[in-house]
Amino acid sequence: MKLLVTRFSAMGDVALVTPALRTIIAANPGIEITLVTRKLFAGFFNDMEGVRVVTADLKGRHKGIKGIWRLYRELADEGFDAYVDLHNVLRSKLLGLFVRLGGVSVVRLDKGRREKRAYIAGMSHQPLKHTVERYLETFDRLGLNTDPASGPSIHPTAESRQQAEAILQGLGIRSGQHLVGVAPFAMHAPKMWPLENMRQVLEALDQRGDVSVLLFGGGEKESSALETVAADFSRVHSVAGRYGLEQELGLMSRLTLMLSMDSSNMHLASLLGVPTFSIWGGTHPDLGFRAWGQEAGLEIQPPIKLACRPCSVYGGKPCRYGEPKCMQSITPQSVSERLLSFLDSSSR
């Protein structure tokens, strides 16, 4: 069976396609998958046998209705048996229309919007299906075996691992040290712990002689802020904005643990098999976006119960209190103690 699969964005959602595709490839011998995504995300899939990545230029060649038609024409002669739309947005639906008119069956992701609205409204408190499970359900409608595969689903290339080692050596980080990743930013403010709190955690980590810290982030503003933070500590280094995605994956694969918000870095670290502590405020892991394959005990949630939490699915809704009480209730001491306890147990 030959499948056409699409997921164009966002980074975390595309990364979460990796365990689904590994499951389908492992559980259904002989299947061939062509995945269409953005060029930036191609490195997530470069070691997957049976998966070919086609990059979509959605701001250029494949922009708009004519661009999606052009993308369809570039793929139409490959003889796909089905189209699996793991995005379910206007672009992917339009491609699906062209594919269906060409005589190919289409299955589309159910995002569970109604269940998520009910959870936000307090009408339900049942944990929702994880995004990966929703991806697999989409393939299940084609009659495929979808028993989830275990283990890491993103594997950095040998070259990116070698580059990571060279970067660490250049930073003066010795092998044998604990390497802790910290990703303090997220797309929306209700998902971010106060940076001053994170500074206190970094201070606790910096005082240990067997620990070095790498700060991860993206964009010029975040990179500048993290450079300023790193300058205040002797064993904290910012890698934000300095390297490409593949080099960052190589660096993340070397971590003893990651501390992150509900963000793409949380997903990347967990899919690499790195123990990932995640801090949750305005959003909630039960909505289906928790770190895949991680123990629930690594999730750090507010110690107080708030009727307003979660306030939104993706964290884009401004907090009614201005400063999110959920995030303010998580203390730097409690986070530091959990990280240091984990590092101590890892040293035994």
N, C-alpha and C positions, 0 to 999 in steps of 0.2 A: 504494500500500500504506500502511495506517495501522498504526503500531506503538505499543504501550504499553510503556514502558521504566521500570524502577525501579532506583534506587541511593539508599538512605536515608542512609548514612554510610560511613566517617568522612570528614572534610574532604578529605584527600589523595586518597582513593579516588573521591570524587565529582568532584573536580577532574579526575582522569584520565579521566573519562567524556567530557570535552570534545573531545579529539582523536578519539575513536571516533565521536562523533556528527557532528563536522565531516566526517569521512571518509565516513560513510554518506550524509549529505545531499548532499555534492559528487559522490559516485560513483553515486548512484541517483536521478536526476531524478524529481520528482513524489512522493517519499516524504514522509509526514507522521509526526512523532514527538510523542507526549505523554510527557514525562518526569515521573515522580513522585519527589520528593526533599523534604528539609527546607527550610523557608523561608529559613534562613540561607544556603543554597548556591544559591539561585535566580539570584543575580547572575552566576554563572559562565556562564550560558546566555542572558543577556538580549539578545544581538545575533544569535542564530542563527535565520536564516530557516528555516522548516519545523519548528521545535522549539517546542512549547508546554509550559510548566512548570506542573505542578499540585503544590501544597505539601501535604505530609502532616503532620498534627498528631498525632504518635505519642505524645505525653504527655497529649493531651486527647481531641479528637473521634475520632481514629483509634486509640486505645489498645486493646490486647487483641483478642480474637477478634471481639467485637462491633464494635470500631472498624475492623478490617480489612474486615469484611463491609460496614460503612457506606461505606468507601472504594471497595470494589468496586461497590456500588450507585450511587455517584456517577459512576462511569466506565462502567458496563455498557452504557449506551445509545449509546455513541459509535461502535460498529461497528468495533472493532479487528480486524485480520487476524491479529495474533499478539502475544503477550506475551513481552518479552525481559527476563528476570530477571538483572540484572547484580550482584546482591547475594548471592543464594543463602543466605539465613538464614531463620529460622522465619517472620518476618513476610512476607517476599516469597514464600516457599513457600506460605503460607496463602492469600495473594492469588492465587497461581498456581493453587491448587486451585479456588478460586471461578471463576476465569477459564476453566479447562479444563472445569468443569461447565457453563459457559455456552456451550461449543462453540468456544472459541478455542484455537488451538495455543499451546504454551508451549515456549520454549527457555531454558536456564538456564546461567549461568556455571560453567565448570569451574575451580575455584580451584587445581588442581594440588597438593592437599594431600600426596599420596603422594610426588611428586617433591621437594617441599620438605622433607619428613621425611627422605628419602634424602640430600639435600644436607647437612642439619644433622648427620646421623649419619656423614657422611664416606663414604657408599657411592657417591656420584656427585659429580663436579666440573664437570659440564656446566652452563653458564649456562642458566637457566630462562627461559621466555617472560615478557616484560614484561606487566604487568597490562593495559596498553592492547591488546596483542596478544591477550590472553585475551578481552577485551571484543569485539574484532573477530571472533574465532573464533565467538563466540556468535551474532553477526549472520550470519556466513558459513553457519551451519546453516540459515538461511532462504533461502539461494541468492542473497544480496546481494553486490554488488561491495564488497570491503573493502580495496582498495589504499590504504595509509595516506596521508593528506594531510600536506603539510609546512607549516612555519611556525607561528607562535604560535596557540594555540587558545583562549586567554582574552583578551578585549579589553575593557578598562575603558570605561565610558561616557564621553561627552564631559564630562558633569557631574562625574564622579569625577576626571577628569584636571584639570579646572579647580580643583576643591577641593584636589587634591594640590599644584598650583602655589601656591595661596594658603597652604597649610600650610608649604611650603618657604620661601616669602617671610617668613612669620611667624617662622620659625626662623633667619632671616638667611642662608639658603643661596643663594648666587648661581648664576645659570645659567652654564653653562660649567665648573663644578666637576665632578669625579668624585663621584658619589654611590654609596656602598657600603652595601649592606644586610647586617646581621648578625643571624642568628636562632640564638642559642646553646642553646636548649632543645628538648627532645623529650619525648614522652609517657613514655618509660622511661629510667631512669638509664644502662643499658649503651649507649644511643645518644647520650649527652651527653659532650662534651669538658669537662674541668675548667674552670670559669669563670675561674679564675686564669690559665690558659693563654690564654683568649680576651682577658683584660685586656691581656696582653702584645702580642697582635696589634693590639688597639685603640690601644695606645700607639704602635706603629709607624705605623699609619695616621694617627693624630692629629698626628704630627710633620710630615706633608706639608701644605703650604699649599693644595694643589689638591684636597684630599679632604675630604668631609664624610661622616659615618656615621649611618645610621638603624638603631636597634635594634628588632627585631620580636619579639613574643611574645604570649602570651594568658593570661588569668587574673590574679587579684589578686596572687598570690604572685610570679609571673614579672614582672609589671609593676612591682611594688615593687622587686624585685632589679635590674631594668634601669634604673630611675630612679637607684638608688644608683650603679650603674656609670657611667652617663652623667655624673653630677655630677663625676666625677674627670677629665673631659676637656673641652677647649674646643670641639672639632668633632664631638663624639659626642652624638646626640640620641635619646632613647627615644620611640617612637610607640606602644609597647605599651599596649593597653587604653584608648587615647584616642579611637580612631576606629572606625567600622564597617568591615566587610569590603570594601565597595566603595571606600572612601577608601584603605584599605591597598593594594588592587589598583592604584589610581591612583598611589600612592607607589612601589610596587614597579616599575611600568612605567617609571619614571624612572631606575632604577638602572643604573649602569655594570656592576656585578656584585653577586651575592649570595653570602654565605658562610653555610652552614646545616648543620645536622645532617641525618640521615635523618628528615625530618619533613614536615608539611604545607606549611611555608613553602618547603622545597626544591621541592616539586611546583608550588606557585603561581608561584614565580619562573621556573622553567623553562618552564611553560606560557604564561607571558607573553612568552617569548622572551628572557629575561635570562640572560646567562652565569652559571651557578650552580656554585660550588665547594661540594662536599658532603663532610663528614667522616663516615667510617664506622668503627664500632667493633664492637659485639656483633652487628650485622647485616651483611649483605653485598649489594652491588648486583646480584650474579648471581642473587639469589632472585626478581628480577622487579619490584623497586621503585625502580630507579635513576631519576635525573632524566630525564624523557622529552625526547628531542630534543637532549640535551647530549653533548658529546664526552667519552669515557671519561677523557681526560687531565685533566678538571676534578675527578675523584673523588680524594679524599685518603684513603688507606688506611694501616693500620699498616705500617711498614717491616720488621717482624719477622713470621715465620710462627708462628702459634699453632695447635696441634692442636684447641683448644677453640673456634676461631672459624670460622664464626659459631656462636653458642651458641643462637640462636633465630631464628625467622622475623621476628617483630615487635619483638624487643628486650625482651620482658617477663620473661625469665628472669634472676634475679639472678646476678651474676658469682661464680664459685666462689672467686675470689681476693679478693673484697671490692671493691677498687678495680680496675676493668678494665685489665689490662695492655695491651690493644690500644689503648685511648685514651691511656694514659700514654706510649706509645711515639711518639706523634705530637707533635713539638716545636713550640712557638710560632714559633721561628725559621724552620722549614721552611714553615709555613703563611704567615707574613708574607712570605717571599721569593717565594712563588708569586703571592700577591695583588699585591705591588708590581711584580713583573715583568709581570703582565697589565696593570696600570694604565699602566706605562711604554709598553708596546706599543700600548695604546689611544690614547696621546697623540701618537703619531707620525703 
